[in-house]
Each structure stands twice: as C-alpha cells, then as structure tokens.
Amino acid sequence: MNDMNALNEEFSQPAEGQPTGFGMRNKIIMGVAALGLVGVVGWAGLAVFGESVPNGANSVSPVANANAAVKGIDSVLASVNGMKVTEMEVGGLLQQGIDKAIVVDRYINKVIAAELGREMYAAEAKATLQAAEREVLSTLYTTRRLEELRKAISDDDVKNYYNANVLDQNFQLWKVSYYLSTDFADAQKTLASLKKGDKDAEAQLKPLVEQGDGFAAAAAMPYNLGRVVSKMKKGEYSEVLQLRNGLLVLKVDESRQVKKPTVEELKQDIVQALALQKFNEELEQARKKAKVELG
C-alpha cells in the first residue's frame, strides 16, 4: 500500500474512542480509549512521571523495600561512621543472588563515596537529593494510591463499564478493497463502473490490509477509514472520499464477527482502567489547586 502513504487528511487520526490497533489486549483498550485515558496515562505506566506503574505485589521497587522497612522486617547490616546500612538499601542486589558479604562490602564503598560527594559538591548534592526524594515519593504515591483505588472498584463498577464499553461492534472484522485516484472525474467514473460490475474496474481494486488474511477491525484501519467501513454492508461501495492528497473509493468484500471476551476475562483490565481514570482525576484536581509558577 505504498500509494496510500501520502494520504493524511482527516482519516490519518484514530476515531474518537477507538485505539490504533487490534489484538487480545486491545479489546479492553477500546473501552479505555472511550474513557479518554489513552494519551493521558500509558497502559503500562504513568506518562506524567515517565516510569512504569507496578500492577502487582511482586514488583521490586524502592517503595516496596521502604514498606518492608516500615513493617519492621528490615535489619541493619553494617555501620559507616555511625550511619546504618540496612537490608532495605541492598535488597535489590540480594534478590539477584549476589552473596550478602560481597553486597555489603561494595555498598560500604558506595556510602563512603556518597558522603564525599555531599562534602565536596554541596550545592549539587542538595539538588540531587531533592530530585531523588521527589522521585521516590511520587512513586510511593502512585503505587500506593493505585493499589487503594483498585481495591475500591466493585463488581458492579466492572459490570457497568463492560456493558457500556465492550460492545459487539468492536469485535467485528472487515475485509476491504480500495481504488485510489488523484482526479475527481476519474474516481467518479471508476465508482460508476464498479457499481455496474465492470470487471476491468474491479481489477483495479487493491486490498486495504495486506497482512494475514486481510481482515481488520474498523479501529485498526489506516486513516480512520473504519468510521466509513463500519456503516457499510458486504459488497457495498463507498462514495468518493476526499482526502488531502487523493480520492478514495472503498468496497467491503467480507465481514465476520469475533467472539467477545466475557466480563470475567477482562475484569482485571477493567479494574486497572477504572483505577487509572480515578487516579488521573485526582491528580488533575490537585494540579488545579496547586500554585504553579514557571521560571
């Protein structure tokens, strides 16, 4: 489809409430996009912080280690000039299977180097510590708050979201052909010939999706053409579509329905989507209340 690469009119952006691809996980992202979350918070992590968001208790992070310390299961491994080296600090290395004695010995050097850095480069040290503190605290807030919000999502919340956003039409696949022209008269003439069943005109049609069996969800079609295709029937031709750099005629060759996943199959994804939505709302409200002055 090299001849379509130049087309970038209004069809070049995804339709409102639709994702850009189709797959097992994209089934739930269709609903997430409907809530306006895609582009605000990444599915795998919060764009606002530029880091991934843990979605389970098995994630290893400074916050998890800090929580362990707070719960009293941390222990002091060494002391350097009166400063304690705790198991919390070296937990990541210990979990990698490195011998504890080696880990502690190396970490003592790190403590000494850190103190030298604090003494010799005081101004830079202050700024670095402030940045590190904010990084850890923002991760603490993100991790703990999302955990709380996920636990607050009820089965009714999940069911309501599923019924409103996971729709049968989102799981219909289409096989589409197209004719591309740069001349309006030619496009209109070809469309008229196609409607009459002209074999020469039909021979000029090309598959819209060349990968696999040629089927695609409406939301996965390039240039947002799915908005047009989803309203068409098998064997039907579209009118001439005006794009910025060309004119397009579409034909629906075939369509088929894909089995919609059950609410139970998507429950955890829906819980995460709703928690992210609530998290964004809270963060947005806090941002509005904050006094922000740009330097």
N, C-alpha and C positions, 0 to 999 in steps of 0.2 A: 504493500500500500504506500509506496514512495510518493505517488502522485497526490496523496492526501496530506502529506506532511506540511504543506504550505497553508493549509486551511486552518484558520484560528479565530473565526468570528465568535459569536455568542455561544456556539457549541463547544468551544475549547475549554470551558469550565464545567465542573460537575454540577448536576442539577441540585437545587436546594434540598437538603435532607437525604442525599444519596452519597455513598462512598465512591471511590475511583476504581475499585476492583471487585472481584467476586471470588469467594473461597469459603472454606469452613468457618474461619474466624470472622470473615467479612459479613456473615449472616447477621451476627449481632451488632457489628459496627454500623449496619444500615440503620438500626434503631438508635445507636449512639449519635450518629450524624444528625438524626432527626431532632435530637435534643440540643444540637449546637455545640457538642463537646469537641468534635474533631477540629483541630486547629487551635483550640484553646488549651486543652490538656492532651498530650500524646497518650495513646493507648498504653504504651509501655512505660511512660514516665511523665513527670510534670515539666513542661517546657519552661515554666516560669523559673524553675531552679536549674534547668539544664542537666538534671540527673534522673536516673530511673527511680521509680517508686516501688519499693518492695510490696509484693502482693501475697505475702505469706510469712509464717513464723520462722521459716528456715533461712531467710535472708541474713547474711552476715554483714553487719554494719556497725559503725561507732555507736549508734543509738542502741542497738541490741546489746552490745557489750556494756554500755552505760547502764541499761536496765538491769543487767545481771549484777552489776556492782551495787546498784541501789537496793536490790533484793538481798544483799548480804552474802552472795556466793562467790565474791571475788576475794583474792588474797594477795598479800604483799610478798613479792619475790626477791626484792633487793632494796637497798637504800644507797643514794649517792648524795653526799653532803647534806644528809638529813631529808632528802627528797625521796619519797617512796616510788618504787617501780611496782605497779600492780599487774595482776594477771589480765585485767581488762585491757591494758595497753598493748600487750603482746599476744592477745587471744587469736588474732588473725594468723600470725605466724605459727602458733602452736597447732592450730587446726589444719595447717598444711603438712603436719607430721614432722616438723623440724625438732630436733632434740631440745628439750627445755633449757639445759645448761648453755647450749650454743646460743639460743634465742636471747636469754638473759644477758650473756656476756656481750653480745653485739648491741643489745638495747642500752646497756650501760654507756657504751661509747656514744650512742645517739643522745642520751640525756646530757652527757658532758658537752657534746657539740652544741646542743640546744642552748645550754647556759652560756657558752662562749658567744653564741650568736646574739643572745639577749644583751650581753655586756658590751660587745664590740659594735653592734649595729642597732642601738636602742630604738631609733625612730622607725627603722624598717621592721624591727621586731614587733613593735606595738601595732603597726598596720597589719602585719601578717597574722598576729594573734587575733586581732579583731575580725579579719576576714574568715579565719578558721572557726572562730566561735560562732559567727553568723551562719556559716555553712552547716555546722553540726546542729545548731538549734533549729534551723529551717528544716533539716532532715528529721529531727525529732518531732517537730510539729506535724510535718507531712505524714510521717509514718504512723504516729500515734493517732492523729485525727482521722485519717482514712480508716484505720482499724476500728475506731469507735463508730464511724459512720456506716461501715459495712455491717457491723453488728446490729445497728439500728434499723436496717432495711427489713421490712416484714415480708411474709409470703404474699400478702395482698398487694404490697408495693410491686413485687416481682410480677405477679399475675397481671396487674393493671398495665404495667409497662409492656409486657409481652403482647397483650391484646391490642394495645394502641400502636405498637411499632413493628412487631414481627408479623408482617402481613403476607398473605398468599401471593400477591402480585410481585412481591420482592423475590420470589423463588421461581419465576418463570424465565425460561431461556429462549433466545431468539436466534435464528439463522437468517442473515440479511445480506442482500446484494446491493450494489450501488452503481450508478453511472455518474461520472464527473465531467463537467464541461466548464469552459470559461466564457461561453457565448450563450446568452439567454434564448435566442431563437433556436439554436441547436438543441439546448436542453428541452425546450418545449416540444420541438419536433420529435425528439427521441422518446419523450414521455408518451406522446400520442401514438407513436409506433408500438411502444411496449404495451400499451393498453389494448391495441388491436391484435396482439400476439405475434408481431413481426419477429421472425427468427433471427434476422440479421441484427436487429436492435437488442434482442435478448442475449446474443453472443457477446455483446459489448459490456455486459454486466460483470462486475468483479465482486468477490466475497469481501464483506466488510471486515470480518475477522478471519485471518488465515491460519491461526494456530489451532491445533487439535482438530475437533470435529466441526469447527466453525460456529458453534453455539456460544452465546454470551448473554449474561444478564443485561437488562437495559441500562443499569447503573454503570456497567463496565464498558459500555460502548464509547468510542472516541468522540470528541467534540459534543458530548452530551446528546448524541443522536437518539439515545434511549427514550428521551421525552417524546419524540415523534413515533418511534417504533412501538412503544408500549400502547399506543392508541390505534394501531393498525391490525388488520387481520391477515391470515395466511393468503398469499397470492396478491395482496393489495399493493398498489404503488403510492408513494407519497406525491405531493405536489412538488414543484421545483423549489428546492430550499436555497435561499440566498445566503451564502457565506461571504466573508470579506474578499477572499481571493478565488472564488469559484462558485459553481452552481451544482447542486447535488440532487439526484433522484434515487430514492430508496425503494427496495422491494422486499417484503417479508416472504422468505422461502418456506420456513417452517418455524414452529414454536413447540415447546414442551414444558411441562411442569415438573419442578424438582420438589421432593418431599421436604416439607417444612420441619425443622427440628422442634422438639417438644419444649415446653417451658422448663422442665427439669434439666434437659440437656444444656440449656442456655442460662440456667439460674445463676451460676457464679459470675458469668459475664455481665448479666443484668445487674446483679448486686454491685459489681465494680463500677458499672456505668452510672448507676444512681448515686453511689458514694462520691464519684468524681464530680458529678453535677453539683451535689450539695457542697462539696469542698470548694469548687470554683465560686459558687455563690457567696460563701462565707469570706473567701479571700477577696472577692470583688468588693464586698461591703466594707471590709477592713481597709482596703485601699482607698475607698471613697472618703472614709473618716480620717485617714492619715494626712498630716500636713507635709506635702512633698514640695520641696524647693530645689530646682535644678541649678547647679553651679555654672 
